């Protein structure tokens, strides 16, 4: 029996899938083997829901010393593209998983699947139906009423073989004929009522070209591909539970020995304020609601990566919500918490001002610049420290100053003192307004003795502000991303479209200032902007233009809006 890897076994109770796998290992059901697969359709970009399946498929194999295949379910050439294949592989690797040399495609098995279909026809278990899809659907019956057999159900084996070969030769138009499995039109399971297993598609395939004119349906290709690859545990989301009898029926008539893959279903990932329908996501891209599949507001893995989410955070999130048989709508706040928790450990704290107000320290020498030491991350001393410049003129956030502050406002105001982070205590002496009545400059004095290491370095004041030196700060474009939808269940309204709930404030672009140490920051580098949130460098950044994305705020602000 294969023992679980010691370094991957966590001290927690097993989920129900792990319990099944361990029982199979103990009973020798698959001779000590654990072999899973991740079978994406290359018809779009992977999203956070797929990440749950990836973490499970590869995680189970990793935990029990097994293998996990990557198999593309490329059975519908109309919707598929090499672009999606490449993006899927990039996303899986980014999450930290490796399929080694086990990269497969359902199209690898088109010949074997076609031969299996021929074998079913010869055994009287499949027939060609000339009816339209609407006619076939109308004859399926209801869950409480048996279906009506097709008038073509009793065609001879010879006629079915002839027609199926002619279908593949391209003699008939799309939709003219299909191949159906001959099972049971009275089955209580609607999927067993003579399901369609092949349809005609006159469309070149991205791997096989014009070789085929008939293509297998998902249910026909899926289980057989598992069988061909020696998969032991075929993990699917709950909507495939009703497909399992068909999965087993097909494999049973294909198999040449006692081996049969075991399909196990688990709950799919649903998130509040999020839509995970590929159809809707594609429509959002095509209609320009977002700037592409990698828009940081999208729930795609490429979008989340660009926004600054880490693979570790996504894996930790999936571990925290677990795998069960119960459908649930998970609060997106849990995902954002996992991101904060991970970034808190790994990011440097840097100075940035996004809504600048100039402060002039009147008793500080005009030509003087000091280099002040600041710790990179108090959560991890091994990350060391750096120096940042301090000068007579600095920027603070506008909201950190009030002309007539209330009693519990502990930031800057006339006659009030605050500490500038890692620098001095300053006192507001005066301020200036423009012709419109807006405050444009604040005048302060500083206490030199309050610098770190000075005699009054520990003097207490109630407020601490972040800042940047006006002379040395770098201008940056800052993209403030928020949730794409303003309704917790945007796809849950029968009488409304998800797009009716788009959040008009999901993106705000501003100009801010950051400390000069960020000049050499590279795309996707992560930082915590002091008091503002977690940000990362967008790939749009160049040497002449810094662009930052807000990954998440420092705390959940949405819970207060509800």
N, C-alpha and C positions, 0 to 999 in steps of 0.2 A: 504494500500500500504506500502511495506517495504521502509523505508527511508534510503538513503545512510548514512553510518557511518560518524559522524562528523570528527573523527580523521583521516580518510583515504581519505576524499575528498580534493583534491588539488585545488588550485585556478588557474585553467587552463581550456581551452575549452574542452568539451567532445570529445573523439574520436568517430568514427561512430558506434562502437559496444556499447559503453556506451549510446549513444543517442538512439539506438534501445532498449536496456534494459530498459532505463528510460521510453520510450514510452510504452513498454509492461507493466511496472508497473503502469503507469498512466491509461491505458485502462483496467487494470485488466485481461489481457490475460491469465496469469497463476496464478490468484488469489493472487497476491502479492509475488509470489515465484521467486527466482532466484536459479537455480540449474545447475551447469556446471560439466564437467568431464575432466580429462586428461587421454587419452587412448594410452599409449605407447605400442609398440610391444617389447616383451622381447627377441629380437634377436640381441642385441648389447648394447653398453653403450650410455647414453644420451650425446648429445653435446650441444654447445652454441645455436644452432637453436632450440632445444627442450626447452631451458631455456626461450625463448620468449613465447612459447605456455604455459609453466608452469606458468609464471608470469601473463599471460592473464587469463587463466582458473581459477587459484586460486585467482588472484587479483580481477576479476569481482565479484566472490562470496564473497570475503572479503569486498569489497567496499559496496555491497548492502545487507549485512547481510544474505547472502545465504549460500549454501553448494557446495563443489566441491568433486567429487568422484575421486579416483584413480582406473582406470580399465585397466587391462592388456589385450591387444588384442592378445591373445594367440591362434590364429587359424591356425598356421603353425608349427606343432611340429618339423619339420625337422630343423628349424633354431633357435629354442627357447631353453633357458636354465635357470635354477634356479639362476645361477650366475648373469645373467642379471636382473632378478627380484629384487634380493637383492641390486644390484648396483643402480638401478633406484630409489628404496625407499630411499637409503642413499643420493642420489643426491637431491631429492625433499626436504628432511628434511634439508639438508645443505643450500638450497636456502631460507629456512625459512618458509616453508609451511607444513600444516598438514591436512591430509584427515580424521583424527580421526578414527572412526570405519568403514569408507566407503571404504574398500578395496575389489575390485571385479575383476573378470576375465571373459572374454568372455566365457571361458569354463564352468563357472557357469551356463550358459544358453544353453549349447549344447542340452540338452533334449528339452527345449522349442523351440529352433530354428529348431530342427529336426521335431517336431510336426507341426511347422508353414510351413515347406517345404512340409510335407504330406498334410496339408490343401490346399496349393496352387495347388498341384497335383490333389487333389480331385475336385477343382474348375476349372480345365482345364487351370491353369495359370502357370504350370511348367511341364517340360517333360525331360526324360532321352535321352541324345544324345550320340550316339556311335562314333561320329567322333573324329578325333585327334584335338589337339589344333591348328595345322597349317590349317587343313581343315575348322575349325570353323572361324579362322581369315580371311581366303580367302573369305568366304561367307558373311563377315560383310559389304562389299561394301565400299563406300567412303563417305565423308561428303556430296557430291552432288549426289551420286547414291545410290539407295536403296540396301539393302542386299538381299541375296538369302535365302529363308527359308530352314532350315535343312530338309533332307528327313525323319527325325524321329519326326518332329514337330507335326504330327497328330496321334501319338501313342495314344492308348486308355488309359483312366485313370487307368484301371486295370493293363495293361502292365507296365505303368510307376511306379505304386505303387510296383508291384512285383520286378521290376528291381532295384528300389531305395533301397528297403529292402535288396536285395541280394548284392547290392554294399556295404551296411553297414555291411553285414555278412562276407565280405572279399572274395566273390566268384570271383571277377574280379581284374585283375592287375591294378596298378596305370596307369592312362592315358587312360584306356580302355573306360570309360564312365564318363560323367559329368551330373549334373542336371542343366538345364537352366530355367530361368524365361521366360514365354511366353508373350512377351509384344508387340513389333512392330518393324519388320525388316525394315520398311521404315522410322523410326523416324529420324529426323534431328540430334538428339543426339545419337552418336554412342553407348553410354553406355546403351541406352534403347533397343538396338537391341538384344533381347533375351540373356541377360548376363548370364554367368555361375555363379551359386550360391552355388554349392557344387562340390567337387572333391574328388577322392579316394586317401588316403595316408595310406600306410601300415607302420606306424611309431609310436612307443609309445609316448604318450603325457606326459609332465612332471607333470601333475596333474591328468589326467584321465586314464593313463596307456594305455591298449589295448582295452578299452571299445568301442572306435569309429574307424571305418575304412573310414568314410567320414567326411570331415571337411568343415565348411562354409567358403565362400570367405569373404573378408573384408567388401565389400559393403552390403552383406547380414547380417552379424553379427553386424555391427556398429550401424545402425539406430535402430535396434530392441533392442540392449542392452541399448541404450539411453532411449528407450521407457520403458523397464522393470524397469529402475532405476528412472524414473520420472524426467529425465533431461529436463530442459526448453530451454537452449541455448547451442547448440552443435557447438563449435567454432573450425573451421578447417582452414587449409591453402588453398590458392587460387586454387591449383591444384584439389581440391575436388569440386570446383564450378560446373563443368560439371557433377559431380556425384549426385548433389542435387536432380534432378528430380527422379532418381532411389531411393534415400534415401526416398523421400516423397511417391513414389509409393508403396514401400514395407511397410512403416509404415501405410499407408492408408489402406492396405489390412490386416494388423495385428491388428490394434487398435480396442478396444472394447468400446471406448467413444470418446468424441470430442477432447480429448487432443492429441497433436502431438508436438514433439520437433521441435525446429526451428534451422536449420543449417545456420550458418553465416560464411563466409570465409574472411580471412585477409591475408596480404602479409607475406610470410615466410621470415626468416632471411637469408640473404646472406652476406658474408664478403669477402673483398678483401684478397688476399694472403692465402686463406683458402679453404679447401674442406670439405663439410658437407655431402657427400654421405656415408651412412653406408657401402656400398659395398667397396668403396675405402678405408675407414678407416680400415675395417677388413683386406683388402689385405695388407695395410701398416703394420699391426701388424703381419700377417702371414709371410710376406716376410722379416721381420726384418728391415724395414726402420726406425721403432721406437722401443722402448723397452717395448711396451705393451700399453694397453688402457689408462693407467695412466701416460704415458710419458708426461712430462710438455710441449712438443711441440704440443701435440694433442689438437684439439678443444673440446675434451670430457670434461664434467664437472669434472670428476675425475682427468683428466690431468691438467685442469686449477686450480683446488683446490691444487694439489700438487705443481704447479708452484708458488702459492701464491696469485692468484686472490681471491677476497672476494665475498661472495654472495651479499653484499650491492652494490658493484661496478657493478655486472652483472645486478641486478635489476634496478639500476639507468641508466645503459646503455640502457636497453630495454624501460624504460620510455622516454628517450631522443629521441630515433629513432621513437617511436610511432607505431601505428597500423593503416594501411590504406589498400586500395584496389590496390595500385600501387606497382608493383615489383621494387625493388631497390637493388643495390649492395653497402652495407654500407662499409665505409672505416674502416678498422680494427683499424686505429689510434683513432677513436672515442671510441672504447672499451678500448684501452690502456690509453686514457685520463681519462676515468671513473675510471680505476684502480688507476692511479696516484692520482687523486683527492681524492679518498677514503683513500688510504694509507697515503697520506700527513697528514691527520687529526689524524690517529690512531697509527702511528709508531714512535718508539724512533729513534733518530739520533745516530748512533754508528760509531766508527772508524774502518775502515778496509782498508788494503792495498793489492791490488791484483797483482801488478807488482813491487815487493819491491826493493828499493835501500837504502842501509844503510847510515845513517847520524850520524856522531860522533860530539857531541858538546864538543869541546876541553876544554872550560873553565868551564864546569859543573863537579862537584865532581863525581869521579868514583863510589863511594859506596853510593851515595845518590839516594833516590826514593821519589818523591812527589806524593801526591794524589790531583789531580786537579778536581774541581767540573765542571760538564757540564750539561746543561739543556737537558732533554730527548726529549722534543718536543716544540719548540717555538710557535707552533700553538695551544698548549693546556697546559697551565701552571699547570693544575691539575695532569699532568703526572709526575711532580716533577723533580728531578735531581739525578745524581749519581756521583761517583768519578772514575777517571781513573788514572793509574800510569804513571808518567813521569820520564825518566831516561836519562843518558848520551848518550846512543845509541838508535836511533829510526829508523823506516822504513818510507819512503815516497814513492810515486809512481815514477817510473823511468821517466815517461813523464813530471814530475814536475821539472826536472832539465835539463838544456841545457848548454853545454860547451861554446857555442857562440850564446846566445839567440838574436833573433831579437828585435827591439825596443818595440814592443807591446806585448812581452812575459812577463807577470807579475808574473812569478813564480821564482824559484830559479836558480841562475847563479852566476858565479864568481863576487864577490863584491856586490851582490844584497841582499836585505833584504826581508823577508816574515814573516808573522805571522803564527805560528803553532796554529791551532784551539784550543781555550780555554787555551792556554799556553803562550809562549813567542814569541817575535820577535827574529829571528836568522839571521845571516849574513854569507854568504858563503865566506870562506877564501881560500879554496884549495880543490882539489879532487885527486883521485887516479884511474889509469887505470890498467887493467890486460895486459897480454902478447898479447892478441888479440885486444887491443885498446879499450876495453869496460870500461866504468866508473863503478867502483865497490864500491867506498866509496866517500862520500862528507864530508868535514870538515868545521864546522861552529862554530861561537861563539854566545852566547845568551846574551840578555840584561835583567838582573834580574828585573829591574825596570818596565818592560813592562808586567809583569804578572798581571792578573785580580786583581784589588784592589791596584796595585802599583802606584807610582807617574807618571809613563808614560804609564799607561795601555791603554790610548786612543790615543797614538801616531799612526799616520796614515801610513800605507804601502798599496801598491796596491794589493798584493797577500796574500791569506790565504790558507794554505795547511792542509789537514788531515794527520794523522800520527798514528803510534802505537809504544809503547815502545818495543824495540827488546827483552829485557829481559823477559817481561811479556806477550808478544803476544801469541795467540794460533794459531797453524797452522790449516788451514781449506782447504778442497776441495771445490772449487767454480765452479759451472756449469753455464756457460754463455749461456743462451738460447736465440735464436733469432727466427724469423719467419721461419716456416717449408718450405715454398715455396718462390721463388724469383720472381714470376710472379703474378701480381694482380689478374689474372683470370686463375689459373692453370687448371681448368676443362673446360675452354671456347675455347679450340683449337680442332677443328674437326680432324686434322691430327696428333695430338700429345697426348701422355698419360700424365696425371697429374704428374706422377713420373719423367717426363723429366724436370720438373721445381723444383725439390727438391733443397733446399738451402744447399750446402755443408758446410756452416758455421753456421748451425742452432744450433749446440752444440759445445762449446769449454770448455774443462775441464782444470782448472789451480789450482795451489796451492797458497794460499794467507795467510795473517795474520790478525787476528781480535783481538779486545780488550778483556781482560780477563773476563769482565762482561758477555760475551756470553757463558761462560762455562756451565751455567745452562739452556741455551735456549732449548726449547722443539720443537719437530717436528711441523711444520706449523706456528711457531711464525714468525711474520713479523718485518722487520727492514728497515730503510733507511741507507744504507752505505753512509756516507757523500761524496757528489760530484760524487758518482758512480751509484746510482740507488736504486731501492727497491729490497730486497732479503727476502727469507724466509728459514727456516730450513727444509731440506728434511728429510723424514722418514728414509732414510738410515743412518742418524746420530746416533752415539752411544756415550757413555761417552768418549771413546778413540778416536773418529773421528768425527769432525764436518763437515757437508756437507751443503752447501748453494746453493739455486737456485736463479738466477736472475729472478725476476718477470717481471719488465719492467725497462728500463733506466729512468733517471730523465726527459728526454725529447725525443721527436720523432726524431730519426736520419734517418729514412727511407725517409722522404720527401726530404732530401738533396741528396739522392742517385738517384732519378728519373730524 
